[in-house]
Amino acid sequence: MPLRQQVERALDQSELTVCIDFGGVTVTQAFTDEFIGVLILRRGPSILERLAFKQCSEDVQAIIRFVVSSRIRDYNEGELQPAHA
């Protein structure tokens, strides 16, 4: 099962925070956008309150910040419609 689907399932099954561990994972902007960006577009920026990120290098943190700010802007401006599940 793809990672985003695993996280979505965990979010749906519990009100707890879901921790995403980036240790040992090659992270690109495209990967982060498909993973975190889509979650923001589908569920809104408030989903970030339920996500925790672990073992993020400075580069990974920068990619996450860029994707998050871009997708929050898109969500708030209504430029992109949320993808269907």
Backbone as XML, in Angstrom:
<?xml version="1.0"?>
<chain id="A" units="angstrom">
  <residue number="1" name="MET">
    <atom name="N" x="0.855" y="-1.169" z="0.000"/>
    <atom name="CA" x="0.000" y="0.000" z="0.000"/>
    <atom name="C" x="0.907" y="1.240" z="0.000"/>
  </residue>
  <residue number="2" name="PRO">
    <atom name="N" x="0.639" y="2.191" z="-0.882"/>
    <atom name="CA" x="1.442" y="3.410" z="-0.921"/>
    <atom name="C" x="1.439" y="4.144" z="0.422"/>
  </residue>
  <residue number="3" name="LEU">
    <atom name="N" x="2.522" y="4.842" z="0.672"/>
    <atom name="CA" x="2.715" y="5.524" z="1.944"/>
    <atom name="C" x="1.583" y="6.492" z="2.269"/>
  </residue>
  <residue number="4" name="ARG">
    <atom name="N" x="1.175" y="7.309" z="1.307"/>
    <atom name="CA" x="0.108" y="8.274" z="1.586"/>
    <atom name="C" x="-1.174" y="7.566" z="2.003"/>
  </residue>
  <residue number="5" name="GLN">
    <atom name="N" x="-1.489" y="6.455" z="1.357"/>
    <atom name="CA" x="-2.695" y="5.712" z="1.726"/>
    <atom name="C" x="-2.584" y="5.160" z="3.142"/>
  </residue>
  <residue number="6" name="GLN">
    <atom name="N" x="-1.399" y="4.724" z="3.529"/>
    <atom name="CA" x="-1.203" y="4.243" z="4.900"/>
    <atom name="C" x="-1.445" y="5.367" z="5.903"/>
  </residue>
  <residue number="7" name="VAL">
    <atom name="N" x="-0.920" y="6.546" z="5.595"/>
    <atom name="CA" x="-1.107" y="7.685" z="6.491"/>
    <atom name="C" x="-2.574" y="8.104" z="6.523"/>
  </residue>
  <residue number="8" name="GLU">
    <atom name="N" x="-3.230" y="8.130" z="5.371"/>
    <atom name="CA" x="-4.656" y="8.487" z="5.340"/>
    <atom name="C" x="-5.479" y="7.497" z="6.152"/>
  </residue>
  <residue number="9" name="ARG">
    <atom name="N" x="-5.177" y="6.241" z="6.042"/>
    <atom name="CA" x="-5.896" y="5.226" z="6.814"/>
    <atom name="C" x="-5.680" y="5.450" z="8.312"/>
  </residue>
  <residue number="10" name="ALA">
    <atom name="N" x="-4.443" y="5.722" z="8.703"/>
    <atom name="CA" x="-4.146" y="5.978" z="10.119"/>
    <atom name="C" x="-4.880" y="7.224" z="10.610"/>
  </residue>
  <residue number="11" name="LEU">
    <atom name="N" x="-4.940" y="8.266" z="9.788"/>
    <atom name="CA" x="-5.657" y="9.487" z="10.155"/>
    <atom name="C" x="-7.152" y="9.221" z="10.309"/>
  </residue>
  <residue number="12" name="ASP">
    <atom name="N" x="-7.695" y="8.375" z="9.447"/>
    <atom name="CA" x="-9.127" y="8.059" z="9.492"/>
    <atom name="C" x="-9.494" y="7.182" z="10.687"/>
  </residue>
  <residue number="13" name="GLN">
    <atom name="N" x="-8.571" y="6.353" z="11.119"/>
    <atom name="CA" x="-8.866" y="5.380" z="12.168"/>
    <atom name="C" x="-8.628" y="5.903" z="13.577"/>
  </residue>
  <residue number="14" name="SER">
    <atom name="N" x="-8.017" y="7.062" z="13.691"/>
    <atom name="CA" x="-7.685" y="7.570" z="15.014"/>
    <atom name="C" x="-7.640" y="9.089" z="14.993"/>
  </residue>
  <residue number="15" name="GLU">
    <atom name="N" x="-7.798" y="9.680" z="16.145"/>
    <atom name="CA" x="-7.681" y="11.130" z="16.280"/>
    <atom name="C" x="-6.261" y="11.518" z="16.693"/>
  </residue>
  <residue number="16" name="LEU">
    <atom name="N" x="-5.396" y="10.527" z="16.837"/>
    <atom name="CA" x="-4.032" y="10.770" z="17.285"/>
    <atom name="C" x="-3.175" y="11.351" z="16.171"/>
  </residue>
  <residue number="17" name="THR">
    <atom name="N" x="-2.040" y="11.876" z="16.557"/>
    <atom name="CA" x="-1.071" y="12.390" z="15.600"/>
    <atom name="C" x="-0.368" y="11.231" z="14.909"/>
  </residue>
  <residue number="18" name="VAL">
    <atom name="N" x="-0.146" y="11.372" z="13.627"/>
    <atom name="CA" x="0.572" y="10.367" z="12.850"/>
    <atom name="C" x="2.001" y="10.874" z="12.659"/>
  </residue>
  <residue number="19" name="CYS">
    <atom name="N" x="2.970" y="10.057" z="13.067"/>
    <atom name="CA" x="4.379" y="10.430" z="12.945"/>
    <atom name="C" x="4.945" y="9.835" z="11.666"/>
  </residue>
  <residue number="20" name="ILE">
    <atom name="N" x="5.569" y="10.679" z="10.866"/>
    <atom name="CA" x="6.174" y="10.253" z="9.607"/>
    <atom name="C" x="7.679" y="10.338" z="9.772"/>
  </residue>
  <residue number="21" name="ASP">
    <atom name="N" x="8.337" y="9.199" z="9.677"/>
    <atom name="CA" x="9.782" y="9.103" z="9.889"/>
    <atom name="C" x="10.484" y="9.111" z="8.533"/>
  </residue>
  <residue number="22" name="PHE">
    <atom name="N" x="11.281" y="10.145" z="8.285"/>
    <atom name="CA" x="11.982" y="10.279" z="7.023"/>
    <atom name="C" x="13.388" y="9.680" z="7.059"/>
  </residue>
  <residue number="23" name="GLY">
    <atom name="N" x="13.718" y="8.983" z="8.135"/>
    <atom name="CA" x="15.035" y="8.365" z="8.240"/>
    <atom name="C" x="15.235" y="7.323" z="7.154"/>
  </residue>
  <residue number="24" name="GLY">
    <atom name="N" x="16.337" y="7.429" z="6.426"/>
    <atom name="CA" x="16.665" y="6.470" z="5.382"/>
    <atom name="C" x="15.840" y="6.590" z="4.112"/>
  </residue>
  <residue number="25" name="VAL">
    <atom name="N" x="15.065" y="7.664" z="3.987"/>
    <atom name="CA" x="14.201" y="7.850" z="2.822"/>
    <atom name="C" x="14.790" y="8.949" z="1.937"/>
  </residue>
  <residue number="26" name="THR">
    <atom name="N" x="14.850" y="8.679" z="0.637"/>
    <atom name="CA" x="15.258" y="9.717" z="-0.311"/>
    <atom name="C" x="14.042" y="10.593" z="-0.576"/>
  </residue>
  <residue number="27" name="VAL">
    <atom name="N" x="14.181" y="11.864" z="-0.269"/>
    <atom name="CA" x="13.051" y="12.787" z="-0.358"/>
    <atom name="C" x="13.324" y="13.804" z="-1.459"/>
  </residue>
  <residue number="28" name="THR">
    <atom name="N" x="12.367" y="13.894" z="-2.382"/>
    <atom name="CA" x="12.420" y="14.903" z="-3.430"/>
    <atom name="C" x="11.198" y="15.806" z="-3.281"/>
  </residue>
  <residue number="29" name="GLN">
    <atom name="N" x="11.215" y="16.916" z="-3.996"/>
    <atom name="CA" x="10.054" y="17.808" z="-3.967"/>
    <atom name="C" x="8.829" y="17.094" z="-4.534"/>
  </residue>
  <residue number="30" name="ALA">
    <atom name="N" x="9.011" y="16.325" z="-5.597"/>
    <atom name="CA" x="7.885" y="15.607" z="-6.209"/>
    <atom name="C" x="7.293" y="14.592" z="-5.234"/>
  </residue>
  <residue number="31" name="PHE">
    <atom name="N" x="8.149" y="13.846" z="-4.551"/>
    <atom name="CA" x="7.679" y="12.871" z="-3.557"/>
    <atom name="C" x="6.888" y="13.574" z="-2.459"/>
  </residue>
  <residue number="32" name="THR">
    <atom name="N" x="7.442" y="14.663" z="-1.945"/>
    <atom name="CA" x="6.808" y="15.392" z="-0.847"/>
    <atom name="C" x="5.484" y="16.000" z="-1.285"/>
  </residue>
  <residue number="33" name="ASP">
    <atom name="N" x="5.427" y="16.509" z="-2.502"/>
    <atom name="CA" x="4.185" y="17.080" z="-3.003"/>
    <atom name="C" x="3.119" y="16.010" z="-3.173"/>
  </residue>
  <residue number="34" name="GLU">
    <atom name="N" x="3.496" y="14.867" z="-3.705"/>
    <atom name="CA" x="2.538" y="13.780" z="-3.889"/>
    <atom name="C" x="2.066" y="13.226" z="-2.552"/>
  </residue>
  <residue number="35" name="PHE">
    <atom name="N" x="2.918" y="13.290" z="-1.572"/>
    <atom name="CA" x="2.608" y="12.733" z="-0.255"/>
    <atom name="C" x="1.905" y="13.762" z="0.633"/>
  </residue>
  <residue number="36" name="ILE">
    <atom name="N" x="2.604" y="14.805" z="1.009"/>
    <atom name="CA" x="2.069" y="15.795" z="1.942"/>
    <atom name="C" x="1.191" y="16.818" z="1.230"/>
  </residue>
  <residue number="37" name="GLY">
    <atom name="N" x="1.606" y="17.239" z="0.038"/>
    <atom name="CA" x="0.830" y="18.226" z="-0.712"/>
    <atom name="C" x="-0.588" y="17.752" z="-0.992"/>
  </residue>
  <residue number="38" name="VAL">
    <atom name="N" x="-0.715" y="16.505" z="-1.393"/>
    <atom name="CA" x="-2.050" y="15.950" z="-1.677"/>
    <atom name="C" x="-2.887" y="15.863" z="-0.401"/>
  </residue>
  <residue number="39" name="LEU">
    <atom name="N" x="-2.270" y="15.517" z="0.713"/>
    <atom name="CA" x="-3.013" y="15.489" z="1.984"/>
    <atom name="C" x="-3.584" y="16.872" z="2.303"/>
  </residue>
  <residue number="40" name="ILE">
    <atom name="N" x="-2.794" y="17.909" z="2.077"/>
    <atom name="CA" x="-3.264" y="19.274" z="2.339"/>
    <atom name="C" x="-4.411" y="19.633" z="1.403"/>
  </residue>
  <residue number="41" name="LEU">
    <atom name="N" x="-4.279" y="19.298" z="0.124"/>
    <atom name="CA" x="-5.343" y="19.625" z="-0.828"/>
    <atom name="C" x="-6.624" y="18.847" z="-0.540"/>
  </residue>
  <residue number="42" name="ARG">
    <atom name="N" x="-6.505" y="17.606" z="-0.108"/>
    <atom name="CA" x="-7.686" y="16.782" z="0.167"/>
    <atom name="C" x="-8.351" y="17.125" z="1.494"/>
  </residue>
  <residue number="43" name="ARG">
    <atom name="N" x="-7.533" y="17.387" z="2.512"/>
    <atom name="CA" x="-8.060" y="17.497" z="3.872"/>
    <atom name="C" x="-7.952" y="18.894" z="4.475"/>
  </residue>
  <residue number="44" name="GLY">
    <atom name="N" x="-7.279" y="19.793" z="3.775"/>
    <atom name="CA" x="-7.111" y="21.150" z="4.285"/>
    <atom name="C" x="-5.849" y="21.291" z="5.119"/>
  </residue>
  <residue number="45" name="PRO">
    <atom name="N" x="-5.389" y="22.526" z="5.271"/>
    <atom name="CA" x="-4.158" y="22.787" z="6.007"/>
    <atom name="C" x="-4.186" y="22.321" z="7.455"/>
  </residue>
  <residue number="46" name="SER">
    <atom name="N" x="-5.365" y="22.224" z="8.048"/>
    <atom name="CA" x="-5.447" y="21.797" z="9.450"/>
    <atom name="C" x="-4.932" y="20.372" z="9.647"/>
  </residue>
  <residue number="47" name="ILE">
    <atom name="N" x="-4.803" y="19.595" z="8.571"/>
    <atom name="CA" x="-4.287" y="18.234" z="8.700"/>
    <atom name="C" x="-2.866" y="18.252" z="9.252"/>
  </residue>
  <residue number="48" name="LEU">
    <atom name="N" x="-2.158" y="19.335" z="9.031"/>
    <atom name="CA" x="-0.781" y="19.441" z="9.521"/>
    <atom name="C" x="-0.706" y="19.367" z="11.044"/>
  </residue>
  <residue number="49" name="GLU">
    <atom name="N" x="-1.796" y="19.724" z="11.717"/>
    <atom name="CA" x="-1.841" y="19.641" z="13.179"/>
    <atom name="C" x="-1.782" y="18.190" z="13.655"/>
  </residue>
  <residue number="50" name="ARG">
    <atom name="N" x="-2.095" y="17.263" z="12.769"/>
    <atom name="CA" x="-2.126" y="15.844" z="13.133"/>
    <atom name="C" x="-0.942" y="15.068" z="12.576"/>
  </residue>
  <residue number="51" name="LEU">
    <atom name="N" x="0.012" y="15.778" z="11.968"/>
    <atom name="CA" x="1.195" y="15.130" z="11.417"/>
    <atom name="C" x="2.427" y="15.578" z="12.172"/>
  </residue>
  <residue number="52" name="ALA">
    <atom name="N" x="3.303" y="14.636" z="12.456"/>
    <atom name="CA" x="4.599" y="14.939" z="13.059"/>
    <atom name="C" x="5.662" y="14.354" z="12.142"/>
  </residue>
  <residue number="53" name="PHE">
    <atom name="N" x="6.747" y="15.076" z="11.993"/>
    <atom name="CA" x="7.825" y="14.645" z="11.111"/>
    <atom name="C" x="9.066" y="14.355" z="11.939"/>
  </residue>
  <residue number="54" name="LYS">
    <atom name="N" x="9.710" y="13.245" z="11.628"/>
    <atom name="CA" x="10.852" y="12.769" z="12.406"/>
    <atom name="C" x="12.027" y="12.507" z="11.463"/>
  </residue>
  <residue number="55" name="GLN">
    <atom name="N" x="13.239" y="12.704" z="11.966"/>
    <atom name="CA" x="14.470" y="12.449" z="11.233"/>
    <atom name="C" x="14.519" y="13.194" z="9.892"/>
  </residue>
  <residue number="56" name="CYS">
    <atom name="N" x="14.245" y="14.474" z="9.953"/>
    <atom name="CA" x="14.283" y="15.306" z="8.748"/>
    <atom name="C" x="15.580" y="16.104" z="8.727"/>
  </residue>
  <residue number="57" name="SER">
    <atom name="N" x="16.365" y="15.909" z="7.696"/>
    <atom name="CA" x="17.564" y="16.723" z="7.515"/>
    <atom name="C" x="17.133" y="18.156" z="7.203"/>
  </residue>
  <residue number="58" name="GLU">
    <atom name="N" x="18.089" y="19.067" z="7.191"/>
    <atom name="CA" x="17.763" y="20.455" z="6.840"/>
    <atom name="C" x="17.203" y="20.541" z="5.426"/>
  </residue>
  <residue number="59" name="ASP">
    <atom name="N" x="17.744" y="19.736" z="4.514"/>
    <atom name="CA" x="17.234" y="19.731" z="3.135"/>
    <atom name="C" x="15.789" y="19.244" z="3.080"/>
  </residue>
  <residue number="60" name="VAL">
    <atom name="N" x="15.501" y="18.179" z="3.816"/>
    <atom name="CA" x="14.134" y="17.646" z="3.842"/>
    <atom name="C" x="13.189" y="18.668" z="4.466"/>
  </residue>
  <residue number="61" name="GLN">
    <atom name="N" x="13.620" y="19.319" z="5.543"/>
    <atom name="CA" x="12.788" y="20.347" z="6.167"/>
    <atom name="C" x="12.477" y="21.468" z="5.180"/>
  </residue>
  <residue number="62" name="ALA">
    <atom name="N" x="13.475" y="21.866" z="4.395"/>
    <atom name="CA" x="13.270" y="22.937" z="3.413"/>
    <atom name="C" x="12.267" y="22.512" z="2.344"/>
  </residue>
  <residue number="63" name="ILE">
    <atom name="N" x="12.370" y="21.279" z="1.883"/>
    <atom name="CA" x="11.422" y="20.767" z="0.886"/>
    <atom name="C" x="10.010" y="20.730" z="1.459"/>
  </residue>
  <residue number="64" name="ILE">
    <atom name="N" x="9.878" y="20.241" z="2.679"/>
    <atom name="CA" x="8.560" y="20.174" z="3.318"/>
    <atom name="C" x="7.978" y="21.580" z="3.463"/>
  </residue>
  <residue number="65" name="ARG">
    <atom name="N" x="8.769" y="22.518" z="3.942"/>
    <atom name="CA" x="8.275" y="23.898" z="4.098"/>
    <atom name="C" x="7.803" y="24.477" z="2.764"/>
  </residue>
  <residue number="66" name="PHE">
    <atom name="N" x="8.586" y="24.257" z="1.706"/>
    <atom name="CA" x="8.213" y="24.778" z="0.388"/>
    <atom name="C" x="6.892" y="24.177" z="-0.089"/>
  </residue>
  <residue number="67" name="VAL">
    <atom name="N" x="6.780" y="22.855" z="-0.019"/>
    <atom name="CA" x="5.562" y="22.180" z="-0.480"/>
    <atom name="C" x="4.360" y="22.599" z="0.358"/>
  </residue>
  <residue number="68" name="VAL">
    <atom name="N" x="4.527" y="22.627" z="1.667"/>
    <atom name="CA" x="3.424" y="22.998" z="2.549"/>
    <atom name="C" x="2.948" y="24.418" z="2.252"/>
  </residue>
  <residue number="69" name="SER">
    <atom name="N" x="3.864" y="25.370" z="2.155"/>
    <atom name="CA" x="3.438" y="26.750" z="1.906"/>
    <atom name="C" x="2.767" y="26.886" z="0.540"/>
  </residue>
  <residue number="70" name="SER">
    <atom name="N" x="3.286" y="26.188" z="-0.453"/>
    <atom name="CA" x="2.701" y="26.238" z="-1.787"/>
    <atom name="C" x="1.296" y="25.644" z="-1.802"/>
  </residue>
  <residue number="71" name="ARG">
    <atom name="N" x="1.127" y="24.494" z="-1.182"/>
    <atom name="CA" x="-0.182" y="23.826" z="-1.202"/>
    <atom name="C" x="-1.203" y="24.520" z="-0.305"/>
  </residue>
  <residue number="72" name="ILE">
    <atom name="N" x="-0.764" y="25.111" z="0.775"/>
    <atom name="CA" x="-1.693" y="25.893" z="1.597"/>
    <atom name="C" x="-2.190" y="27.091" z="0.791"/>
  </residue>
  <residue number="73" name="ARG">
    <atom name="N" x="-1.289" y="27.734" z="0.091"/>
    <atom name="CA" x="-1.678" y="28.875" z="-0.758"/>
    <atom name="C" x="-2.679" y="28.414" z="-1.817"/>
  </residue>
  <residue number="74" name="ASP">
    <atom name="N" x="-2.392" y="27.301" z="-2.485"/>
    <atom name="CA" x="-3.309" y="26.767" z="-3.493"/>
    <atom name="C" x="-4.671" y="26.438" z="-2.881"/>
  </residue>
  <residue number="75" name="TYR">
    <atom name="N" x="-4.654" y="25.805" z="-1.739"/>
    <atom name="CA" x="-5.897" y="25.427" z="-1.064"/>
    <atom name="C" x="-6.711" y="26.674" z="-0.722"/>
  </residue>
  <residue number="76" name="ASN">
    <atom name="N" x="-6.047" y="27.666" z="-0.141"/>
    <atom name="CA" x="-6.745" y="28.888" z="0.276"/>
    <atom name="C" x="-7.257" y="29.703" z="-0.904"/>
  </residue>
  <residue number="77" name="GLU">
    <atom name="N" x="-6.538" y="29.664" z="-2.007"/>
    <atom name="CA" x="-6.954" y="30.412" z="-3.190"/>
    <atom name="C" x="-7.965" y="29.650" z="-4.027"/>
  </residue>
  <residue number="78" name="GLY">
    <atom name="N" x="-8.141" y="28.375" z="-3.729"/>
    <atom name="CA" x="-9.095" y="27.563" z="-4.471"/>
    <atom name="C" x="-8.662" y="27.303" z="-5.893"/>
  </residue>
  <residue number="79" name="GLU">
    <atom name="N" x="-7.354" y="27.427" z="-6.169"/>
    <atom name="CA" x="-6.861" y="27.227" z="-7.539"/>
    <atom name="C" x="-6.916" y="25.759" z="-7.953"/>
  </residue>
  <residue number="80" name="LEU">
    <atom name="N" x="-6.704" y="24.883" z="-6.999"/>
    <atom name="CA" x="-6.714" y="23.445" z="-7.313"/>
    <atom name="C" x="-7.853" y="22.803" z="-6.548"/>
  </residue>
  <residue number="81" name="GLN">
    <atom name="N" x="-8.578" y="21.995" z="-7.220"/>
    <atom name="CA" x="-9.643" y="21.269" z="-6.566"/>
    <atom name="C" x="-9.069" y="20.038" z="-5.874"/>
  </residue>
  <residue number="82" name="PRO">
    <atom name="N" x="-9.551" y="19.698" z="-4.686"/>
    <atom name="CA" x="-9.058" y="18.514" z="-4.003"/>
    <atom name="C" x="-9.227" y="17.271" z="-4.883"/>
  </residue>
  <residue number="83" name="ALA">
    <atom name="N" x="-8.232" y="16.431" z="-4.866"/>
    <atom name="CA" x="-8.288" y="15.171" z="-5.628"/>
    <atom name="C" x="-9.321" y="14.255" z="-4.969"/>
  </residue>
  <residue number="84" name="HIS">
    <atom name="N" x="-9.917" y="13.412" z="-5.768"/>
    <atom name="CA" x="-10.890" y="12.462" z="-5.221"/>
    <atom name="C" x="-10.139" y="11.241" z="-4.716"/>
  </residue>
  <residue number="85" name="ALA">
    <atom name="N" x="-10.638" y="10.687" z="-3.634"/>
    <atom name="CA" x="-9.977" y="9.527" z="-3.004"/>
    <atom name="C" x="-10.034" y="8.312" z="-3.836"/>
  </residue>
</chain>
